[in-house]
Amino acid sequence: MNSSKPRYLQIYNELASLIKKQRYSPGDLLPTEAELCSEYKTSRPTVAKALNLLAKEKMVRRRAGFGTQVLSPGKSTMSAGLLIPRLHETEIFEPICASLTETAGMDAMRIIRPSELGMALDPKAMADLLTDRFIEEKVNGVFFTPVEHVSCQQDFNLQIIRKLRKKGIEVVLLDRDVYAWPRQTPYDLIGIDNIEAGYTMGGHLVGNGCQNMAFVSAPNPAMTVQLRRIGAREALVHNGRTARELKDIDLIPDQPEKTAKQLLDCKVDGVICANDATAAPLLRALIDLGADIPRKIQVCGFDDVKYASLLTVPLTSYHQPCADIGKVAARVMLNRIRNPQSPAHRVTLTGRIIIRNSSSGPIKE
C-alpha cells in the first residue's frame, strides 16, 4: 500500500481493485469489519470509513446485520457466462478463466460461473443446463468450449450455439472449434496453434537424435490432439524424414504398462504424448519397466500442468499461455458485444517448450 495516503484510502483502493478484478464478484459478501481490522491491522472506524466510501461509489451495499455486499458494476450491464462443462477435468481452464474474469472485470463485464460447473453431471446434460441458465439470466455472451467425446457431438455443439444466437447471445469459442479441422465455424475462437505446438515438440525430439518416434494418445482423441499429431509429422518431414515414421499408439488408460511395453518392444526412442495427463502414467510405467530416460528413450507432453515438474523424472512439456488466452478471450468478447457485426476473430497464441529431464539431451547409443 502507498503509505503517503490516509489509511482508509489505502484500504478503499485495495478493496476497489479486488472488486474490479472480480476477486469479489457481484453478490459476494466482503469480510466483516472485524476481519478487515485484523487483516489491515487498523481500527474499526478506519475500516468503516473505507467501506462507506465504497458504498458511496455504489460498489457495495451495507446492511446492518447482513454485511457488505458487492454490487453489479454500475457503469455497465454486460455479462457473460462460462460454458465449459468439463472445466475441472482439464487443469489449463482454471488459469484461463481466472485471467478472463479479471480482464473482464477491468471493463465492468460480469462473468457468470455457475456452481453447477463443479457437479459430476453428464457433459451434454450440463451444457444444456447451463445454456438454459444463461438464456434465463439474459447474458450478453457465452464463452463456449465445445463438448467432446459424446454422441453426435458436432450436431449437439451447433445446436447449443444456435440456441444462444437465437436469443441474441454472442458466442466466443475457447480452445477448439466445433468442426473437425480444417473446416471452421464463423465464430470468434481463442486458443493455441496446436499444429505449431506439435511441430515444436517433434522438432525438439528430432534435434535430440530420436530416430524411432511415436505419438501416444487415448483412443478417439480430441481434435486438438489430432492437430498436435499433424504438427509432429510435419516436423519429421521438414527434417528429411517421412510422416509415416511417426507411429500412432493408443494408451490403455487402465493398463499404461502395456503401452509402455509396446513402446519398448518397438524400440521407440522418442515419445510425444497427447498431453501431460497421458504422459504422467506412461512415464511412470516406463520407469517401472526399467527404461533409461532420457538416455535411451525420451518423453514429452503438452499443457505444462502443475505436476509436470514434480514427476519422478520431470516432464518436458509445451506450456500454454493460459493468462494471455484469458485476456484475449475477454477482449474479443467485449468487442463482439459492442460490435456484433464485426468480422470473426480467430486468435492463435504461441506457447513455449519447457525442457526438463525427460528429454534433456541427445539420445545415447
N, C-alpha and C positions, 0 to 999 in steps of 0.2 A: 504493500500500500504506500501511497505518497504521503509521507509524514508532514508535508507542508500544509495539507488540508485538514480542516476540523475532523475529529474522529467520526462524527455521524455521517459526514460526506464520504469519507473513505468507505464506510460500511454500505452506504447507499450505492456508491459506484460499483462496488463488487457485487452486491445483490442484483443490481440492474443489469450488469453484464451477464450474470448467470441466467437471468430470466430471458434476456435477448438471445442467448445461445441455446435456450430451451433445456438447460440443465434442470430448471424448474419449468415444467410445461403448464399451460393453462389448466386450471382446476387443481393443481398441486397445492399443498399447504407448505409454507415456509417453516423452518424450525421455529420453535416457540421463543419468546423474548428471553426466557431463562437460558435456553440452549444457545442463542446468539450471544448473550452476555458471556457465557462460558467460552464460546469459540473465539470471540474477538477480545476477550479479557477487558471488558468495559462495563459501564453501569447501565442499568435498565433505562433511565431517561435518555441516554445517548442512543441506545438501540431503538427505542420508541420513536425518537426524532427521525431516524433513518427510515423506519417503516412508514411513518406518517408522510414523509416526502415521496416515497414510492406510491402511497395511496393517492396523494395529490396529483401525481403524474398518471393516475389511472392504470398503473401496472399491477397493483394488488388491491384487494378489498379486505378491510379489517372489521371483524365482528367479534364482540365480546363473547367469551365462552366458546367460540368456534375456532378462531385463529386468523392467520393472514393467508388469504388465498390468491394465487396468481390468476390474473385476468387474461383473456384473449387480447392479442395486440390491438391497440386502438387505431393505428394508422392503416390497418389492412384487415380484410376479411378473408384473405386467401388461406386455403388449407389443402393439404394433400395427404393421401393415405399410402401406407406401405403394404403392398400385396405380394408378400414373399412367403408362401405357405411353408417352405422348408427352411425358414430363416435360421433356426437353431441347429440345423444339421450341417451347415457349412460355415466354418469359422470366419471367412472373409466378409460375410454380410454384416456382422456386428460392427466392425470399424467403419464400413461403408455407410451404414445407417446412422452411426453416431456423427460422422462428418457431415452427412447430408442434413441431418437435423440441425446441427449447429449453424451451417451455412444458410439454411432456410430461415432460421430464427433471426439472423442478421438483417433479413429483409422482411421480417414480420410475417413469414408464411408458417403457419402451424402444421406440424407433421403429426399425423394420427397413427399411432402404433397400437392397435387393439390388443387387449390381453389375450384374445384367442390365438394370437400368433404362437404362443408358447404351448398350446394344447396339442396332444398327440392325436390329431384327427387325420382322416384320410385327406391327402392333399387336394383332391378335387372338391371334396365337401368343404374343406377350409377355404379354398379360393371362391367358391360360390357364396359361402357365408360372408366373407369379407367384402365381396363385390356388392352384395345387397346392403351391407352395413354402410359402405362408403356412399352408395346412392342415397340411402336414407339420411345420411348426415350432410348430403349436398356438398361434397368436397369439390374443389376446382380441378384436382388432378389426382392421378394414382401412379405410383412407381410400381411397375409390374415385372416380376421375374417369371417368365413362362414356366408352367408346370411340366416336369419331365417324368418319364417312366410311368405313364398312366395310359390307359386305353384311349385311342383316338385323340392323342394329345394335341395335334395341330388344330383340329376342329374345335376341341374344347377351349384352347387358348384364344383362338379367334373369336369364339362365342363370348368369352369374358370381355375382350376388347370392344366388340360391337355393342355389348350391353352397356358398357361405360360410356362409349361415344354417343350412343343414342340419347343419353341423359346430358350430353354436353360436357362430359368429364374428360379432360385431356389425359393422355397416356404416354409415359416415358418408360421404355424398356430398360431393365438393368441386366447386365451380364450376357444376355443372349437373345436371339431373335426367336420368333415363333416358327418360321420356316427353316428347313434344312438349307445350309449354305450350298450354292451362292445366292439363292432367292432371298429377297428382303421385303419385309413389311414396310409400309410408308409411315413409320413412326420413329420418333427420336429413340436412339439407343446409345447407351453408355457402357463401356467395358474395356477390356484389354484386347489387343490383337493376338488372338490365340495361335494363329499361324506363325507370327513372328516369335512368340514365346517358344513354340515347338522347334522352330528353326534355331533359335539361340541355344536351346538345350542340346539339340542334335549336333550343332557345330562345336559345342564345348566337348562332348564325348569324342567326336572325331579328332579334334585337336589334341586330346589326351591319348590318341593312338588306339582307340577302340576299333576293332575290326569286325566283330560279330555282335550286332546290336539288336535289341528287342524293345518293343513298346508294349507295356503291360497295363491292362485296364480291366474293369469289371465287364462282364458280358453286356451287350446292348448299351454301349457308352453314350454319354450325352454328346450333343453336337459340339460343345466347346472342347471336349476331349478329342473328338474326331479331327477338329481343326488343328489341335496340337500335334496329332499324328501326321497330318499332311505337312505341317511345317518341319517336323523331324525328317521326313522323307526328302523334302526339298534340300535340307542341309546335306544329306548324303549325295544327292545329285550334283549340287554345287561344289562338292569336293571330289568329283570324278568317280563317284560310286553310282549304284543304281537304287531306285526307290524300293525295289523288291528285296533288297538286302535287309531291310528293317523287318524283323519278324513280328507278327502280331500274336500275342499270348494273353489268354484270359486269366485273370486272377480268380482262384477259387476262394471266395470270401471266408468260408469256414475252415478251409484247409490250405493256408498260404504256403505250407511246407511242400505241398505237391507242386505248386507253381515254381517255388524255389528250386526243387529238384529238377524240374523240367528245364529250367534255365541252365543249371549246371551240367545236365546231361547233354544239352545242345552246345556247350562250351561258349555261352554268351559272355562277353566281357564288358558290355555296356547296356544298362537298363534304364529306359525312360519310363517312369510311371505316370499314369494319368493325372495323379495329384498326390499330395502328401499322405492322404488317408489310405491310398493304395500302397504307397512306398513304405510306410512305417511297419506294417505287419510282414511285408515281403522282406524288408531289410533284416528284421528280427529272425525270420525263418532262414535266411541265407547264413546269418551268423551262427545259428544253431547247427546248421549242416557243415560248418567249418569253412565257409567261403572266406577267401583272403580279400577283404575290402580295405582299401581300393587298389591294392597291387595287382590283383588278377581279375576282379570284376568291380565295376563302378555303378552306382545307383543314384538317380536324380528324381526329383518330384516337382510339383507345381503348387503354388499358393503361399509357401513360406509360413505355415501356421506356427503357433507358439511353441509346440513341442518339437518342431523340426531340428532345432539346435540342441535339444535335450536327449535325443535318442542315443543308444549305446555308441553308435557311430553317427555323429552329427550329419544331417542330411543336406546335400546340395539341393537348392530349390529355387524356383522362379518366383520372385517377390512381386505380388500385385500391389499397385499404388492405391490402396483402399481409400485413404484420406482424400486423394485427388479425385478418385472416381465419385465419391460422395459430393465433393464440392461442385464438380462439373455437372453432375446429375441435378443438383438443386438449382443451379443457374439455368440449365436448359429448361427445367420445369417452369421456373419463373418467366422465362422468355416465352414459352409455349402458352402459358395462361394469358400473358399480356398481349401476345401477338399470335393468335391461333392460326392465322393464315400463312405464317412464315414457313419456308421450306424445312423439311425434316433434317435434324442434325444427327449424324451417326459419328460419335466420337470414340476413337480407339486410343487408349493411353498405353504407353510403353512402360513395362516393369523392368526389373533387372535380375540377373542371376546372382544368387548368393552362394558362393562356392564354400563347401565345408568338407569334412574328412571323407565323406562317401565317394567323392570324385576329385580329390585334391591334387592329383598329379598324373603323369603318364603311366599307362599300363606297363607293368614289369614282366618281361619274358622270363 
